[in-house]
């Protein structure tokens, strides 16, 4: 990927915010169909330079910033081990921070023009950890915490089932890229059309699924917000042991839904043009 303007060696050590934005946030970055999270459009792209620019001035590399993202994302799942409402609040805040740092590391990379396979690999590690640690933490929370695992391991097992489904669902996307690379096919673009299934039953089911976008809960931000909302509702209506009941209800519902999402994702991939060899 290339960016306009002078190369890193000609850029000022302490750029102005305007000069930095021109390089770190080129127009093609916003509104990407498959790479940009809705939080980016909502507010994070507006404030991320206020985080990434100081990191540039402090000498952070893009990979070092990605390391901060990994820590923030993994910590969200650990935060769910904190009893009561504060654990879910902290988890939700940490996933927001994870996505903000995720925007910042790309900005640092564009400013320094330091793009590498290692950076992409670390980014994948961060998202895999964040999105699998959350259901694991939720399952342990549903079991009553670490102390409840020996007697209530069924809840933590359901959490692990969700985590495996999350990992498999993410891996399916990466498997598509691997399969195409092994067959010499070009890299997939950002357009939505490439991921759409061909006309048929799967396409009709996918259109219906838009009204109930269950796949969204696999993302760390959406899952943490769902956990937060359900927990707050349980407290608001006066449920006894609200934090525990909310976690158990969530695990019981998300586990079967997650399996269906993975199956649907697999069928959508197979029905799309992404794995079709050129004529």
RAKA-V196034 format. One record per pair of residues at least 6 apart in sequence whose C-alpha atoms are under 7 Angstrom apart, sorted by sequence separation. I is the first residue (numbers start at 1). J is the second residue. If there is no record, write none. Layout:
BEGIN
i=I j=J
i=I j=J
END
This chain:
BEGIN
i=81 j=87
i=109 j=115
i=140 j=146
i=143 j=149
i=197 j=203
i=216 j=222
i=217 j=223
i=80 j=87
i=235 j=242
i=79 j=87
i=80 j=88
i=234 j=242
i=140 j=149
i=143 j=152
i=143 j=153
i=79 j=90
i=80 j=91
i=231 j=242
i=79 j=91
i=143 j=155
i=231 j=243
i=234 j=246
i=142 j=155
i=143 j=156
i=77 j=91
i=76 j=91
i=140 j=155
i=231 j=246
i=139 j=155
i=140 j=156
i=230 j=246
i=139 j=156
i=76 j=94
i=139 j=157
i=4 j=23
i=76 j=95
i=139 j=158
i=3 j=23
i=136 j=156
i=139 j=159
i=73 j=94
i=138 j=159
i=72 j=94
i=73 j=95
i=136 j=159
i=135 j=159
i=136 j=160
i=72 j=97
i=73 j=98
i=135 j=160
i=72 j=98
i=135 j=162
i=136 j=163
i=21 j=49
i=135 j=163
i=69 j=98
i=132 j=163
i=69 j=101
i=69 j=102
i=132 j=166
i=131 j=166
i=132 j=167
i=65 j=101
i=66 j=102
i=66 j=105
i=128 j=167
i=65 j=105
i=14 j=57
i=62 j=105
i=13 j=57
i=62 j=106
i=62 j=108
i=215 j=261
i=62 j=109
i=48 j=100
i=52 j=104
i=56 j=108
i=166 j=218
i=51 j=104
i=73 j=126
i=77 j=130
i=76 j=130
i=48 j=103
i=49 j=104
i=52 j=107
i=74 j=129
i=44 j=100
i=48 j=104
i=52 j=108
i=63 j=119
i=66 j=122
i=70 j=126
i=73 j=129
i=74 j=130
i=77 j=133
i=81 j=137
i=66 j=123
i=69 j=126
i=73 j=130
i=77 j=134
i=80 j=137
i=76 j=134
i=80 j=138
i=74 j=133
i=78 j=137
i=77 j=137
i=81 j=141
i=80 j=141
i=81 j=145
i=202 j=268
i=197 j=268
i=198 j=271
i=197 j=271
i=198 j=272
i=197 j=272
i=196 j=272
i=195 j=272
i=194 j=273
i=195 j=274
i=194 j=274
i=25 j=107
i=24 j=107
i=24 j=108
i=24 j=110
i=23 j=110
i=24 j=111
i=131 j=218
i=23 j=111
i=131 j=219
i=131 j=220
i=130 j=220
i=159 j=251
i=158 j=251
i=162 j=255
i=165 j=258
i=169 j=262
i=161 j=255
i=165 j=259
i=180 j=275
i=162 j=258
i=158 j=255
i=165 j=262
i=176 j=275
i=144 j=244
i=142 j=244
i=8 j=111
i=141 j=244
i=8 j=112
i=8 j=113
i=142 j=247
i=141 j=247
i=142 j=248
i=138 j=247
i=139 j=251
i=95 j=220
i=96 j=221
i=95 j=221
i=92 j=221
i=92 j=224
i=91 j=224
i=92 j=225
i=92 j=228
i=88 j=227
i=89 j=228
i=88 j=228
i=34 j=190
i=33 j=190
i=32 j=190
i=33 j=191
i=85 j=243
i=33 j=192
i=84 j=243
END
